[in-house]
């Protein structure tokens, strides 16, 4: 009988325990984008929301880079797999 895998914790994910998850950052960025698109904010608040959204998206990019490094580490050398940038894969379709 197989032993169930342990839950994935923030310690094993390579990020600080109090750092927000990718999904949380992305949801926050989407919420801010919707708020900005609504036009309901005065200019100063809109600029603050924009800056916060950029910060959230940078956090998303950082998490994605971390996950890419972890995924690359899981692939043994010479196993026939090849990692390509997403842009290259999209051009082929």
Order of alpha helices (4+ residues) and beta strands (2+ residues): alpha-alpha-alpha-alpha
